[in-house]
Amino acid sequence: MINEKIGVVGASGFIGSRLIEHIVLEQSAEVKAIVRSISSYPRLARFDIDIEIGDLLDLESLYKAFSGCSIVFHAAVGDPKIIIKGIENTILAAAKTGVKRIVYLSSAVVHGYNPSPNTNDESPLMKSQPFEYNDSKVKAELIIKNMRKKLPVEVVVLRPYIVYGPRSTYYTTSLALNLLQKKVCFINDGKAAFNGIYIDNLIDAMLLAAEIPEAANQNFIISDGFNLTWGDYLSGLSEIVGVSINEVPNLSVEEAKALLKGKSKRETLIKALFGLITTKEFKSFILSIPTVKKIVYKYPDFTRNIYKKFAHKNKMEINNCINSREDTGKANLNNVHLDEEWINLMLCQSHLPIEKAKSILGYQPKIEFKEAMNRTDEWLRFACLL
């Protein structure tokens, strides 16, 4: 049980807001929500807590936001600049204002999307990754490693891979809706390792990381530890949304890469053709027709609206025309959402170890997978997303 004042950076986000709910409902600690702007206030207004503006890129604002806090949770997300400069400023502000410990949410992708089988909490980070987010998290952790040596504040790093459950946008809500719209595909039968952690299990780990003395300046890979596959997870979501898992198409890695390459070429062609009909040259050509020219000058607003509708309609027709030329055997894949990240997620072969978190933090996932999916189902319906 934490009895000291807590600051939560990224308090209005998916993880930060759930952490505050848990602290308010189940902990005796005083909590301060730290948000980037006042637009985040409404989501937190239901709690009787302090809300402070703290911009991760503005060191002075963090001095004020961290004032009086003994523990700071860093659960903010953002672009590479916010990720990298944000953790540096967080540590500097914490050290100056007397914060004892920071709990920083990094990501297991610092080891890559497909870590080697022997990867553990102490394994070297995978530098220069092709994914901007992954690379930014690596750089953030390297800053932490360096600043731990220079400043008195303790920094505990947690590395979840996939966080799912209520309010998870990408890995729960979007996936569930994409399953309904037949936009999801398996790769290699969904046998890839699913290193997921249910949101409430992550919150438990974060609180343990804040209060266990032995956790000081340690790094922890964290997950449910259930050794599930992506097939298991998508089967659970499919059951929630009422879609047969057998309806989800399956591709080999080679087929997925070829499909993604084809989609990229198609999108490039669509943009090129659409760009052509919206050029000044095309407009000049149309206006060079005497009858059209008279109508345009007589009815400018009307013709402007007609042109916009024409351009939009032609973009759709170009898209449909190109799609209709696709191989008919793959026609049902035209709607599949596919990108490099999804392909890489489906290549993960290793279940990451959580023995260190169990040993030092005393972490044990309290919410089993079946219960996690039941709670996710209830929330999706409560939020009117299904």
Buried (B, 14 or more C-beta within 10 A) or exposed (E): EBEBBBBBBBBBBBBBBBBBBBBBEEBEBBBBBBBBEEEBEEBBEEBEBBBBBBBBEBBEBBBBBBBBBBBBBBBBBBEBEBBBBBBBBBBBBBBBBEBBBBBBBBBBBBBBBBBEEEBBBEBEBBEEBEBEBBBBBBBBBBBBBEBBEEBEBBBBBBBBBBBBBBBBEEBBBBBBBBBBEBBBBBBBEBBBBBBBBBBBBBBBBBBBBBBBEEBBBBBBBBBBBBEBBBBBBBBBBBEBBEBEBEEBBBBEEEBBBEBBEBBEEBEEEBEEBBEEBBEEEEEEEBEEEEEEEEBBEEEEEEBEEEBEEBBEEBBEEBBEEBEEEBEEEBEEBBEBBBEEBBBBBBBBEBBBBBEBBBEBBEBEBEBEBEEBBBBBBEBBEEEEEB
